[in-house]
């Protein structure tokens, strides 16, 4: 898949795409264009894509692009042969159901760890939440013929918490101490979540993540998550996207390395995933990223500052595109220096200065070769997208 040129063509190999990737750079440096070019390439070879649209930049991907002087100049200077504009199959999704099909989750599928982060619970309270989910699961399995007990919505959770408190004396023999203080704190947190309008994520009819895995006429569908409104609450946005990745891992069978991935998931504004996240959640994210490649899923993290991503995750992002990064303070310069040292580079190459002097549309690129080894870092121009830039 042709992504960039520096005289020579630089290709992202489909069979190496489940080794994950990183797109980084300061605001306005060209990250969104790179993201679009990658998504178009995956769609063209029949790989479904998921990407969040937090600024409206992805509108128009289903429509052929327009000829502009800038694109004409780029195509000519890069000597791109047979370049033609084209649209790609897209499907819009929206938590609010306003700009696309409704996309929601049940509380129970969100898992106690993610729900605890969303509710801003302490470690002890999150353990109590896990206890609630365990009791609910056991009850549902034991009395499946007579009743089904599920925690899908905030109302379900508050009702279940009240019932467990009422029968705590009978339950403690099996499930250990039931902290009424923690349980009431969980109820208060869910009430605040509802009052703040963040309960919009939840439904008794949760979304089947396998609906992302669609093709049209041999091309992968580009699933665009309309997140402009949801992005106003960053914790909700990042938690919801992390649930999607975890759900893909849960439902997809093991498949090992494939000629091309089953799906590629772009995680834009990836730093939000780690802001204020407890260590246990960060460790779970790193584990999930490591294991999901065996399900045939590639994840590409997009962020302004790679240093905001956990090192345990960053070390697993093998295909890298780094756009210009501004570094005016000693701390910022140190971050760029550290990033430059993670690339395979030739002797006497000053990658640190190159990263800080890149122009819009230029990037330092290192993809994996067919043996799984990182190529030498190269400065290159990203090819123009073929779909319409709104």
Phi, psi and omega in degrees: 000117183286121181247324185204169177219145171224042193100313173255153179281138178247117186248140169268117185283127181303320183290347178254006186284341177277007173271008173072172185203173181220130170240120185223159178155160180294163179301131179085006184274346177120014182299316184296323177297316178299317179300316179295316181299317178297314182299318178298318180296317179296316179302320184297329180264010174090019181258120176296149184229144170241133177211140180268135178253101185260353180228006182080013184286344188262002176297136176102002182290344177270005184236138177302146181289170180256146176285123176231157178304320182296316181290321177301317180295318180295315181298318181291316183293330180271354180054051179279119181273142175058033177283127178216147180283146178199155176262166183228149181296131181230159174218125182268140178232150182205130177302323184274351180070022184263319184248010180181183178297145184293139183226107184225174182222154172272151180302320185296325179284341182290340181075148182301324183295314180288319179294324177298322177293320180295324180273358181059046181274155173283172179300318180296318180293324177295323175296322177294323177297319177296324177296319178300314181295323180294315179298317180298316180298313181297318180297317181297319181290323183287322184245036184301326183287331185259333186200149173241124181245114180227148176255094181257322186237173178299321178299318177300317183293314182295323178294316180296318179301316180297319180295319180294321178298318181296327182251024185300324180299320180284331187274334187295332180299329182260323190253003179083182184304128175257110183278106180296330179295315178294321181296317179292328176296321177296318178298318179295320180294321178293324177296317178295323178299318179292317181295329180275001178079011183274358178282003182298340181292334197260145180206152175282352175240076186293159182285140174269112187299338181290349177292343175290336190274069184236151173230156175226120180053040177084358180253143178290137177285133176269106180277115183254116180270109181286100190244014182303316182284318180294330183295345176296340175241086189304323181295321178295315180302308184291323179295320181294318179294323178295323176300319180300317179296315180297323180291321175301317178296322183291319189267338184274143178283159174295139180218349181070201180281134182241164176299333174207153183291158175288328182197152174237132185245115177268124180252093181281151184054049188295338180299334181297336180295332187252350180297114177070009181286136177293158184302321182297325178288318178299318178296322178292323177297314180299320179294318180297317179298321181292321187273333188290341178298330179287350175265004179080023181248130174256138178243131177240115181272134178241129183201162176281323184233108180303332181294345179279352178265137180307138180301326180294333176273315183303323182293345181264358183266096193273327180264114192236137173231113183245115176273183183302135177236123179283135182216096183256333181260159177304323180294317179293320179295323177296322180295319178293320179298316179297319178297316181301326182286348179273355179267149169281121185219156180283159180299147177067009175276131181261077186292327181300310180293324181297317180300321183280349183248007181295144176270169179300129180093345176270156180202157168268125188235136173215110177253163176282142175274183186294344177267359180086011178263143179290136176286161175300140179297134182228141171277132185207168175260133176285136180290156180289150174290155182265345179269169186287131175269113185291000000 
